[in-house]
Amino acid sequence: LKGKRDECQAFVHRLDPSLEPMPAAKVDEEAVVEAGAVGGGAASSGVLMRAAATCFMWASVSLGYYGVGMTTPDIGITDPVWSWIYGFSVELPAYAAAPFVVE
């Protein structure tokens, strides 16, 4: 990344010569490595575990949502608008419970 900063500044200078170059940001490389942002790989920093948990939660919420939607009984509503309103009202408890289930 060290040479990329100069390339970016040269590109921006070609677009608008009146812009002044920005000073280089100072980065504490030891703190970055300690935080696990670089040098550890995806598995050691826990990214794979978080991704697996996120996929599981997504699947659970999606299956729950579609399961509730499919359990709406057929009560003989022939008008599509009223059928949609009825289906939405059956899903309201799921909308109310979802934030608590996800957290």
Order of alpha helices (4+ residues) and beta strands (2+ residues): alpha-alpha-alpha-alpha-alpha
